[in-house]
Amino acid sequence: MSENITNIKARRRETVFPRSDPATQSLAPKRLLLGTEASGYLQKPQKLRRMIPVGTPHTLSTEGNPWNRYQRSFNLPQAGHGILVHKKSIPFDERIFKKIEVKDKSWLSKLRPVSHKNIVTLHEAMYHEGVINIFYEVMDVSLRQIFRTPIGALSQLEVAAFCKEILEGLDYIHSHLELVHGELSSECVLLSTRPPALKIANIATSMLRETTSGAVQSDLESLGQIIVECLEPGTASRHGNTLVLNNWDTVLREFQALTKSKTVKELLKHEFLRRSSGPSCLRRYVRAARESAPKDIEIPPEWVTDKSS
């Protein structure tokens, strides 16, 4: 009797938790780990979808007159010429508007959704009459502006902070978007205080560029030039791309020199970046640059809202 009960229990276990047959197990498809996909197994559109967070619309680009939906406020430079605009409907979101002339509307297909903490968000793009109208998030000031605040020069720890954030943005651009930024400079790196952030601007220009304006290494060399501009503005004004003063320790000097030869991923592992405490340490510079910036606002008459309407 007890033997029959044991057999029944054994059969029940096999039914509920069947053991894998070794022969069947060998035929089971292997699970692919992210980043180790076999060639041709995943196409690029699938890879792109993994980069789009939940809640981000897949339709970035449309066709139509942008001024049916947006109202121009005033000129506001942001990594080059820009116009502050806001939507005409609730919640009246603010954006920075820029435009890029293109051959035809097919160029919209070159634009892709981007989601990274170190890239200025590209919210929307609209094609209208030979122009792609770009709408970016609004940032506070550029890295170039914080180099010139009354507070004074940045410390080496603060230099490490902005270098790490820029490199993480470049890693995303090079590895995930498979692009070269091509125009990286202190003017093209933007900061904000709410929340504290440092981001690379003008990603749409990189996507729409007809030809690559340089190798991946050129972006990293530009970072090295930004370091020189920050710490030795006199050297930078003479087009020098290497730190020449004896004020800096060996680790910083080595890191700056390696921007001419090492990859993004190699630089991100460098000892110098361990000194970074994140973009929050730059907040006081951002505020000082914002408050000391010229306050002259240019508003063309045709942008002024008619209060009688």
C-alpha positions as CSV (number, residue, x, y, z in Angstrom):
1,M,0.0,0.0,0.0
2,S,2.7,2.4,1.0
3,E,4.6,1.5,-2.2
4,N,1.6,2.4,-4.3
5,I,1.3,5.8,-2.6
6,T,5.0,6.5,-3.2
7,N,4.5,5.7,-6.9
8,I,1.5,8.0,-7.2
9,K,3.4,10.8,-5.5
10,A,6.3,10.3,-7.8
11,R,4.1,10.4,-10.9
12,R,2.4,13.6,-9.6
13,R,5.8,15.3,-9.2
14,E,6.7,14.4,-12.7
15,T,3.4,15.9,-14.0
16,V,3.6,19.1,-12.1
17,F,7.4,19.6,-12.4
18,P,8.4,17.5,-15.4
19,R,12.1,16.8,-15.6
20,S,13.9,17.9,-18.8
21,D,14.9,15.1,-21.1
22,P,18.6,15.5,-22.0
23,A,17.8,14.9,-25.6
24,T,15.0,17.5,-25.6
25,Q,17.2,19.9,-23.6
26,S,19.8,20.0,-26.3
27,L,17.2,21.1,-28.8
28,A,16.0,24.0,-26.7
29,P,16.9,27.4,-28.2
30,K,19.7,29.2,-26.4
31,R,18.8,32.4,-24.7
32,L,20.7,35.4,-26.1
33,L,22.1,37.9,-23.6
34,L,21.7,41.6,-24.4
35,G,24.7,42.8,-26.4
36,T,25.7,39.3,-27.5
37,E,23.1,38.8,-30.3
38,A,24.2,36.8,-33.3
39,S,24.7,38.8,-36.5
40,G,21.4,39.3,-38.3
41,Y,19.3,38.0,-35.3
42,L,18.2,41.5,-34.3
43,Q,17.8,44.3,-36.7
44,K,18.7,47.9,-35.9
45,P,15.0,49.1,-35.4
46,Q,14.7,46.5,-32.6
47,K,17.9,47.8,-31.0
48,L,16.6,51.4,-31.2
49,R,13.3,50.4,-29.5
50,R,15.3,49.2,-26.5
51,M,16.6,52.7,-26.1
52,I,13.1,54.3,-26.0
53,P,11.8,54.5,-22.5
54,V,8.2,53.8,-21.6
55,G,6.1,56.8,-22.2
56,T,8.3,58.3,-25.0
57,P,6.3,58.6,-28.2
58,H,7.8,56.7,-31.2
59,T,6.6,59.3,-33.6
60,L,9.2,62.1,-33.2
61,S,8.8,63.7,-36.6
62,T,5.8,65.1,-38.4
63,E,5.0,67.4,-41.3
64,G,3.2,70.8,-41.0
65,N,3.5,74.5,-40.1
66,P,5.1,74.6,-36.6
67,W,3.5,78.0,-35.9
68,N,0.1,76.5,-35.8
69,R,1.1,74.8,-32.6
70,Y,3.9,77.0,-31.2
71,Q,4.2,80.7,-30.3
72,R,7.6,82.5,-30.5
73,S,8.6,84.4,-27.4
74,F,12.1,85.8,-27.9
75,N,15.6,85.0,-29.1
76,L,17.5,82.9,-26.6
77,P,20.9,81.5,-27.7
78,Q,21.4,77.8,-26.7
79,A,24.5,76.2,-28.3
80,G,24.1,78.6,-31.1
81,H,21.2,80.7,-32.3
82,G,17.8,79.7,-30.7
83,I,14.3,81.0,-30.1
84,L,12.4,80.4,-26.9
85,V,8.9,79.2,-27.9
86,H,5.9,77.7,-26.1
87,K,3.0,75.6,-27.1
88,K,-0.3,77.3,-27.7
89,S,-2.3,74.7,-25.7
90,I,-2.1,73.3,-22.1
91,P,0.4,72.8,-20.5
92,F,2.1,75.5,-22.7
93,D,5.5,73.6,-22.7
94,E,8.5,75.7,-23.4
95,R,11.0,74.6,-26.0
96,I,14.1,76.0,-27.8
97,F,13.5,76.2,-31.5
98,K,16.1,75.8,-34.2
99,K,15.8,75.1,-37.9
100,I,17.8,73.1,-40.4
101,E,17.5,73.4,-44.2
102,V,17.2,70.1,-46.0
103,K,16.6,68.8,-49.5
104,D,13.2,67.3,-48.9
105,K,10.9,65.8,-46.2
106,S,12.6,62.4,-46.5
107,W,15.3,63.7,-44.3
108,L,12.9,63.4,-41.3
109,S,13.6,59.7,-41.4
110,K,17.2,60.4,-40.2
111,L,16.0,61.7,-36.9
112,R,15.6,59.1,-34.1
113,P,14.3,59.4,-30.5
114,V,17.0,59.9,-28.0
115,S,16.8,59.3,-24.2
116,H,20.0,59.8,-22.2
117,K,20.7,62.0,-19.1
118,N,23.7,63.6,-20.9
119,I,22.0,64.5,-24.2
120,V,19.7,67.6,-24.6
121,T,16.2,66.1,-25.3
122,L,14.9,66.4,-28.9
123,H,11.2,66.7,-28.2
124,E,9.9,67.2,-31.8
125,A,10.8,67.8,-35.4
126,M,8.5,69.2,-38.1
127,Y,9.1,69.5,-41.8
128,H,7.7,72.6,-43.5
129,E,8.7,74.2,-46.8
130,G,12.3,72.9,-47.1
131,V,13.1,73.2,-43.4
132,I,13.1,70.8,-40.5
133,N,12.0,72.7,-37.4
134,I,13.6,71.3,-34.3
135,F,12.3,71.7,-30.7
136,Y,14.7,71.0,-27.8
137,E,14.4,71.1,-24.1
138,V,15.4,74.4,-22.5
139,M,18.7,74.5,-20.5
140,D,20.2,77.3,-18.4
141,V,23.7,78.1,-19.5
142,S,26.6,76.7,-21.5
143,L,29.9,75.3,-20.1
144,R,31.7,78.2,-21.7
145,Q,29.6,80.6,-19.6
146,I,30.5,78.9,-16.3
147,F,34.2,79.1,-17.2
148,R,33.8,82.9,-17.2
149,T,31.8,83.5,-14.0
150,P,32.9,86.0,-11.3
151,I,33.3,83.0,-8.9
152,G,36.6,82.1,-10.5
153,A,38.2,79.0,-12.0
154,L,36.8,75.5,-11.5
155,S,38.7,73.1,-9.2
156,Q,40.1,69.8,-10.5
157,L,37.3,67.9,-8.9
158,E,34.7,70.0,-10.8
159,V,36.7,69.4,-14.0
160,A,36.4,65.7,-13.3
161,A,32.6,66.1,-12.9
162,F,32.0,67.7,-16.3
163,C,34.5,65.4,-18.0
164,K,32.6,62.3,-16.8
165,E,29.2,63.6,-17.8
166,I,30.5,64.6,-21.3
167,L,32.1,61.2,-21.8
168,E,29.0,59.3,-20.8
169,G,27.1,61.4,-23.4
170,L,29.7,60.7,-26.1
171,D,29.6,57.0,-25.2
172,Y,25.9,57.0,-26.0
173,I,26.3,58.9,-29.2
174,H,29.2,56.7,-30.5
175,S,28.0,53.3,-29.3
176,H,24.2,53.5,-29.4
177,L,23.4,56.1,-32.0
178,E,26.6,55.2,-34.0
179,L,27.2,58.8,-34.8
180,V,30.0,61.3,-34.4
181,H,28.9,64.6,-32.8
182,G,31.4,66.5,-34.9
183,E,30.9,70.0,-33.2
184,L,31.7,69.4,-29.6
185,S,32.8,72.5,-27.7
186,S,32.2,74.3,-24.4
187,E,29.4,76.3,-26.1
188,C,27.7,73.0,-27.1
189,V,27.7,71.6,-23.6
190,L,24.7,72.9,-21.6
191,L,23.8,72.8,-17.9
192,S,20.8,73.2,-15.7
193,T,20.1,73.4,-12.0
194,R,16.6,71.8,-11.8
195,P,17.5,69.0,-11.8
196,P,21.3,69.4,-11.8
197,A,22.4,68.1,-15.3
198,L,25.0,68.5,-17.9
199,K,24.1,67.6,-21.5
200,I,25.5,67.7,-25.0
201,A,23.4,69.8,-27.4
202,N,22.4,69.8,-31.1
203,I,22.1,66.1,-31.5
204,A,19.7,66.6,-34.5
205,T,22.5,68.4,-36.4
206,S,24.7,65.3,-36.0
207,M,21.9,63.0,-37.2
208,L,21.2,65.2,-40.3
209,R,24.8,65.8,-41.3
210,E,25.4,64.5,-44.8
211,T,28.9,63.3,-44.2
212,T,30.8,62.6,-41.0
213,S,32.9,65.6,-40.2
214,G,35.6,63.6,-38.5
215,A,36.5,60.4,-36.7
216,V,35.2,59.4,-33.3
217,Q,38.5,60.5,-31.8
218,S,37.8,64.1,-32.9
219,D,35.1,64.3,-30.3
220,L,37.4,63.1,-27.6
221,E,40.1,65.5,-28.7
222,S,37.5,68.3,-28.4
223,L,37.0,67.2,-24.8
224,G,40.8,67.6,-24.2
225,Q,40.5,71.1,-25.7
226,I,37.6,72.0,-23.4
227,I,39.8,71.0,-20.4
228,V,42.6,73.3,-21.6
229,E,40.1,76.1,-22.2
230,C,38.8,75.7,-18.6
231,L,42.2,75.5,-16.8
232,E,44.5,77.5,-19.1
233,P,42.4,79.9,-21.2
234,G,45.6,81.7,-22.3
235,T,47.0,78.4,-23.8
236,A,43.6,77.7,-25.5
237,S,43.6,81.2,-27.0
238,R,46.9,80.4,-28.7
239,H,45.2,77.2,-30.1
240,G,47.2,75.0,-27.7
241,N,45.6,71.6,-27.0
242,T,47.9,70.4,-24.1
243,L,48.2,71.7,-20.5
244,V,51.6,73.4,-20.2
245,L,51.6,74.9,-16.7
246,N,53.0,73.0,-13.7
247,N,50.0,73.7,-11.5
248,W,48.2,70.4,-12.3
249,D,48.9,67.0,-10.8
250,T,50.0,64.0,-12.9
251,V,46.6,62.2,-13.0
252,L,44.9,65.2,-14.5
253,R,47.7,65.8,-17.0
254,E,47.7,62.2,-18.1
255,F,43.9,62.2,-18.5
256,Q,43.9,65.3,-20.7
257,A,46.8,63.9,-22.9
258,L,45.0,60.6,-23.3
259,T,42.0,62.3,-25.0
260,K,44.1,62.3,-28.2
261,S,44.5,58.5,-28.3
262,K,42.2,56.5,-26.0
263,T,38.5,55.5,-26.6
264,V,35.5,56.7,-24.6
265,K,35.3,53.5,-22.6
266,E,39.0,53.5,-21.8
267,L,38.8,57.1,-20.6
268,L,35.7,56.4,-18.5
269,K,37.8,53.9,-16.5
270,H,40.6,56.5,-15.8
271,E,41.5,57.3,-12.2
272,F,40.9,61.0,-12.7
273,L,37.1,60.5,-13.1
274,R,36.8,58.9,-9.7
275,R,37.1,62.4,-8.3
276,S,33.8,63.4,-9.9
277,S,30.9,64.0,-7.5
278,G,28.4,64.5,-10.3
279,P,26.8,67.6,-11.9
280,S,25.4,68.9,-8.6
281,C,28.8,70.4,-7.7
282,L,28.6,72.8,-10.6
283,R,25.3,74.3,-9.5
284,R,26.7,77.5,-8.0
285,Y,28.6,78.2,-11.3
286,V,25.4,77.6,-13.3
287,R,23.5,80.1,-11.1
288,A,26.3,82.7,-11.2
289,A,26.5,82.4,-15.0
290,R,22.7,82.7,-15.4
291,E,22.5,85.7,-13.2
292,S,25.5,87.5,-14.7
293,A,24.4,86.9,-18.3
294,P,23.3,89.9,-20.4
295,K,19.6,90.5,-19.9
296,D,18.8,92.2,-23.2
297,I,15.9,90.4,-24.8
298,E,15.3,90.7,-28.5
299,I,11.6,90.4,-29.5
300,P,10.9,91.2,-33.2
301,P,7.6,93.2,-33.5
302,E,5.9,90.4,-35.5
303,W,6.2,88.0,-32.5
304,V,4.4,90.4,-30.1
305,T,1.0,89.0,-29.2
306,D,-1.9,91.4,-30.2
307,K,-3.7,91.9,-26.9
308,S,-6.8,93.2,-28.6
309,S,-7.4,89.8,-30.3
